[in-house]
Amino acid sequence: MATVDTMVEDIDFRRRWPGFDFRKLGRRLMTINLSDLAAMGATPRYALVSLALPRALSTWAIDRLYAGIAQQAQRFGCAIAGGDLSATRGPLTLTAAVFGDLPKGSRPLTRRGARAGWRIGVTGRLGSAAAGLKLLEGGRRPATPAERSWVRAQLEPVPRLEAAQILRRAGVRVAGDISDGLYREVEKIAEPAGLGAELWADELPIEASLGRCHGVAAWRLALFDSE
């Protein structure tokens, strides 16, 4: 099993965000790839990392970036097997490809094969990462414990590797990563099967600390915004 993801400055992250940290950025690069493997029910084994760095980027920043990458890879048993390094006149661009495997005889979780009557479930609570992104984009430092938890959910997400493997062993066959939003992911699963889906706002497992964030109702954050 393999996955690859790229993060581009000023599209996927901004150095001007309050509290920006290169170590957290490195951890996040690994996490978004590990989350894709989790959505397949796979165990990560090794990774390749490619960085295109502006010449003005300091050695200190580069060291922290690599430290974050290595820290997250080690935490989840993934070896950094190699990669590439280049300079760029454009934005800071980070790419990782992560490879994993499944137990012999197992089938990966995919978006294909949904059937009418199946229930939709998620792991964890929704909305925090989306709220954190809105806070960061507003240029305001988190001022309360709840706001700090939202920003942490955006900048330091945790891949659901263990949960995905439990679900796979329990017989779940269809799954996906909801980093682009729950609604979009359900759409990607239902449409190819010729199905629709019903999602009830009052039954979404929304983070308890969310009420309204920047004037947006919590259920809208949970359903439509990126996690």
N, C-alpha and C positions, 0 to 999 in steps of 0.2 A: 504494500500500500504506500502511496506517495502523495504529497501535497506540496504546493508552493504558494507563497504569498509575498507581496511587495508592499512596503510602506513608503510613501513619498511625502516629504515635508510640505506643509501648507495644503495638503489634500487629506492625509491620514493623521497628521499631528502638526503641532505648531510649537516652535521653540519659545515663542513669546507667551505661551500659556503660563499662568501663575503656578509657581512651584515645579516647573518643568525640570526633569532630571534624566540624564543620559542612561543611567543604570536602569531606571524604570522602562525607558524606551527599548533597551535591549531585551529585557524580560518580556515586554509586550510583543516584540517581534517573534519570539519563540512561542508565546502563548497562542497567538492567532493561528499558527500552524499546528500546534499540538491540539487545538480545539477542532480543527478540521479532521485530524486523525481520530479524535474522540468520537466525532460524528459517524465514523466508520466502524467504531468498536475495536480499533486497532491499538497495539502497544507500540510506542515510539522506540526506535533503535538508534538511528543516527541522523545527522543533519549536515547540510552544506549551507554556508552563509556567504552571501555576496554583498559588499558594501561599496557604494559610490559616494565618496566624501568630498565636500567642498574643500579647497586648499586652505581656506582660512580656519578650518576646524582645528581646535587645539589638540595636542597629544593627550592632555588630561581628559577631554571629552571623549576621545576615541577609546582610551583605556576604560573609562566608565561604561561606555557602550558595550565593549567586548565583555566586561565583567558581568553585566546584566544578562547578556546572551548565555555565557557559560554557566552562570548561577541557575538560570531557569532550566537549561538543558540538563544539568546535573541533578536538579531536584526531581525531574521526572524520568531519569534513567536514560537520557538520550545523549549519545556521544557526538561531539562536533568532529566530523570526519574530514573537513576541508572547506574550501570555498574560494572566493576571489576578492580582490581589493583594488579599487581604482579611484582616481580623482575625477571630479566633475565640475563644470562651470555652472551647472544647474543646481537643483535642490538636493539636499541630502536624501539618498535613496537606499533603502535596506530591503534585501531579499533573503528569504530562507526557504530551503526545500527540506522537508522532513520525511523520513522513510520509516515505516513500521511494519508489523506483521500481525497475523492472527494465529491462534492455535490451529494445529493441523485438523483439517476437516471442517473448520468453521467458515461461515459465510459472512462477508462484511455487511454492515448496515448501509442501506442506500436510500435514496428518495423514491425508488421505484417499487411498485407493488402494493400501494395502498388500496384498501377495500372499503366498500360502503359499510357503515355501521361501526367502524373502528373509532376508538376514543383518541383524543389528542392530549398529550401530556408534555410537561416541561420539567427540567431539573432546576431547583432553586426558585428564587423570586425575581420578578421582572421589574424593569424601569430604572434601577439605580444608575446603570452605566449611561443610559440616555440622558438622565437628569444631570449626571456629572459632566457630560459633554456640553450641555447647554450652559452650565455654570462656567466652564472653561472658556467657551466661545464668547461669553459675556465679559471675560476679562476680570472676573471677580474671584478673589481667593475664598475658599470655603471658610465660613465663619462659625459653623456649628458642628457638633459630632455627626449629625445626619448628613450635612453637606460634605464633610470630609469622607464619609463612607461612599457617597455617590461618586466623588472624584476618584477615589481608590478603585471603585468598580470599573470605571472607564480606563484608567491608566494602568491598573494592575489586575486584570481579569485572571481567573483561575480556570485552566482547562478541565473539563468534566470527564477525565479519562476513566477514573474508577467507576463513576456512575454509568458511563456508556458500556463498559464491559459487563457490569452487573445486568444491565438491560438486555444486552446481547445474549448472555447466558440464560436469561429468563424467557427467551423466545421472541423478544422484540425484533422485527425485521426491517422496519422503515424508520429512518431518523435523519436529522439534519442539524446544522449549526445555525443558530438564530442571531448571529452577529449583525446581520442586515435587517433584523426585525422579525418578530414572530409572524406577522401577517404575510410578509414576503416568503418566508420559508414554508408556511402552510400552503401558499399558492403554488410553490414549486413542487410540492408533493402531490397536491390534489389535482391540478390541471392535467398532467400527463396521464393520470388514471381516469380522466373524464368525470371527476367528482367535484362536488362543492364541499364546503365546510361551514360549520356554525361555531362561532366563538362568542361566548357570553362575557361581556365586560365585567359583570359583577362576580364572575367566577375565576377571573384571572388571578394567579398568585402574585399580587403586586407587593413590592417592598412596603412595609408598614409605615416607614418614615415619609413616604411621598404623599403629598396632598395635591398641590399644584406647584409646578416648577416653571417659572417664567410665563405664567398664565396658561400653561398647558395642563390639562387634566391628566392624572396619573395613568388612567387606563389607556389614553392615547400614547403616552410615552411607552407603556408596556407593549402595546400592540403594533405601533407603526414606526417607532424610532429604532435606530440601530442600538444593539446591545454590545 
